[in-house]
């Protein structure tokens, strides 16, 4: 059921994104990446949140299954954060004239990539499963504390080239036209379902590997 729903939603989003006019006429065709860039950035934050919540559950229960769920979510979050960085760079090359401008949003997501890259460096450096899970859980919790500041606060404190009101304005009202909204919000839903599907598959794979490893 979820696979069929995901297929229908993503098919609709892909077709509509290219049949409808570009969301920002001033930027032209490259602005269609908006339907991809924002959802993958959203999924990265969601994945890091899921990782943190399961890290808390591991520390409470010491059940290795929650470590599997936490590390799996963090891995997917890192992937989607990388995709958000790449898609944002493509946008920047057209709208700002360069792939990398050291804009506050670019710097903040780069720092986030380093933080969660270090998370996996930590996990790979520890062989004992319980010690690895405990330290990873603590690190995941501390790392997520930085996420709201890096994604939502810092880019708004410092002057940024990145549009701050592309989705909602200062009054938290939807800033998009009806045509853009009818593609954007299904894209958010589709990518969210995609995350939970990939995450469930990843958890199953890692859980089987954990059982085989004793």
ABEGO torsion letter per residue (X at the ends): XAAAAAAAAAAAAAAAAAABBBABAAAEAAAAAAAAAAAAAAAAAAAAAAAAAAAAAAAAAGBAAAAAAAAAAAAAAAAAAAAAAAAAAAAAAAAAGBABAGBAAAAAAAAAAAAAAAAAAAAAABABAAAAAAAAAAAAAAAAAAAAAAAAAAAAABBBABBAAAABBAAGBBABBAAAAAAAAAAAAAAAAAAAAAAAAAAAAAAAAAAAAX
